[in-house]
Amino acid sequence: MAPWLLHSDLMMAEKRRALGCSPVPRVPAGPVNESEFLAQYGVRSMLREAVLKLLEARPEEPTAFLADYFGKLEVGALAAGDKTAHLLGQQRLNRALWYLKLAHHSQRTAFNNNLNMAYDCLSTGGRKKKTGLNGKNYSDVLSRICQEGALPEDITFELLKKIRCRDYEAVPFDIFRYGILNCFVFLEFISKTDTLFSVLNIHSQADQRLCKAVLDTLEEALVASDLSIPASYLEAGSKLGPDCLALAMDKANQGSSNKAVMARKDFLKEASILFLDKVKAIE
């Protein structure tokens, strides 16, 4: 082939590549009005959900809340090809935890709605395909709740041993709700128990007789309550009114003159055992 013909062919190929890589975007066929645009991308439902979450949470800074909400929404929408499977799993986990912390568990309607959102988030695989919630992801959520609540590892282990599932098991919503609610209630229970110890303690130690009296009263309150519902643990704790505790502590003071003390970690450990004895294990 003559050199000038080869050069001509190369020039034509270069022009075709330039045309194929044109930076000018193609215009979609047919006009799209405002309503069609909003419907096409689900903007209305997305904004409605954002406003509902804002009203449920009622944060001090609504603008920052919405910015955080849409930022997490964008992260949750990433395609599987854009990130590794592990990273996508962590993103879904973080988003689920964000939903779960929007409302206190005592706000039953809002909390149940957020439970559904978290469950759906964890049950979605790449490209928003429904894969179902497995035991591993369920256990990861429980562990993170306990970790962020600063629950000691040994106490966390005992709780999770009762409410977690095997990694390969499918986790229905009822089990998911039971486990999540137990974690949040347990954290609040331990927090209130820690407050009780703070009343009793001097330099991180308290009179063992007084601690034992408080723990016995707490056990009586738990046993006397209907513990088939996790939230009733806190209702049982509310029975530890000043009069009841004062009588128990006064009786303890009139007993032995033994000056033994109890450390904070031991007091919390004893209280956690009382709680965990009432938690029904998942079979």
C-alpha positions, 0 to 999 in steps of 0.5 A, spaced: 500 500 500 502 506 498 504 511 504 499 516 502 494 511 502 496 508 509 496 516 512 489 517 509 486 511 512 489 513 519 486 520 518 479 517 517 480 512 523 482 518 528 476 522 525 471 516 527 474 516 534 473 523 535 466 523 533 465 517 537 468 520 543 465 527 543 464 530 549 457 533 547 452 529 551 446 526 547 439 529 548 434 524 551 429 523 546 422 526 547 421 532 552 420 531 559 416 536 563 417 537 571 412 532 573 415 526 569 422 528 571 420 527 579 416 521 577 422 518 573 427 519 579 422 518 585 424 524 588 417 526 591 417 519 595 425 521 597 423 528 599 417 525 603 421 520 607 426 525 609 421 530 611 418 524 615 424 522 618 426 530 620 419 530 624 420 524 627 427 526 630 426 533 631 433 535 631 436 541 633 439 543 627 434 540 621 439 543 615 445 538 618 440 533 619 438 533 612 445 533 609 447 527 613 440 524 611 442 525 603 449 523 604 448 517 607 442 515 602 447 517 596 452 512 599 447 507 600 445 507 593 452 506 590 452 500 585 456 494 587 461 495 581 463 502 584 466 499 591 468 492 594 462 487 597 466 488 604 465 496 603 458 496 601 456 491 607 459 496 612 455 502 609 449 498 609 450 497 616 452 504 618 446 506 615 441 501 618 444 503 625 443 511 623 436 509 622 435 505 629 438 511 633 433 516 630 428 515 635 428 512 642 425 505 643 419 508 648 417 512 641 414 505 639 411 508 632 417 511 630 422 506 633 418 500 629 418 504 622 425 505 623 426 498 625 423 496 618 427 501 614 434 498 618 431 491 616 430 493 609 437 496 608 440 490 611 436 485 607 438 489 600 444 486 596 448 489 590 444 494 586 438 494 591 436 486 590 433 483 596 437 478 599 434 477 606 438 478 612 442 473 615 445 471 621 452 474 620 449 481 619 444 481 624 450 479 629 454 485 626 448 490 628 447 487 635 455 488 636 455 495 634 450 497 638 453 494 644 460 497 642 457 504 641 454 503 648 460 502 651 458 495 654 464 491 657 466 485 652 464 480 657 457 482 658 456 483 651 458 476 650 453 474 655 447 478 652 449 476 644 450 469 646 442 469 648 440 473 642 444 472 636 443 467 630 448 463 626 451 466 620 448 462 615 441 462 618 435 467 615 433 472 620 426 474 620 423 481 622 420 479 629 427 476 631 431 482 628 426 486 632 427 482 639 434 482 638 435 490 637 430 492 642 433 487 647 440 491 646 437 498 647 433 496 653 439 493 656 444 499 655 439 503 658 438 498 664 446 498 665 446 506 665 441 506 670 444 501 674 451 505 674 447 511 676 445 507 682 452 505 684 454 512 683 449 514 689 452 509 693 460 509 692 465 513 695 472 513 690 469 507 686 467 502 691 461 502 695 459 498 702 457 491 700 451 491 704 448 497 701 450 494 694 447 487 696 440 490 698 439 494 692 441 488 688 436 484 691 430 490 691 432 490 683 431 482 683 424 483 686 422 488 681 424 484 675 421 477 678 414 481 679 414 484 672 411 481 666 418 480 662 415 477 656 416 484 653 423 487 653 421 494 655 418 491 661 425 491 664 425 498 665 418 498 667 421 494 673 426 498 674 422 504 675 419 500 681 425 502 685 423 508 688 426 512 693 422 509 699 423 502 697 430 503 696 431 507 703 427 501 706 432 496 704 438 500 705 436 502 712 435 494 713 442 493 711 445 498 715 442 495 721 445 488 720 452 486 720 458 491 721 462 488 716 466 493 712 467 489 706 466 493 699 464 492 692 467 495 686 463 498 680 465 493 675 462 487 680 456 491 681 454 492 674 456 485 673 451 482 678 446 487 675 447 484 668 446 477 671 439 479 673 437 482 667 440 476 662 437 471 667 430 474 664 432 474 657 429 468 653 434 465 648 433 465 641 433 457 639 
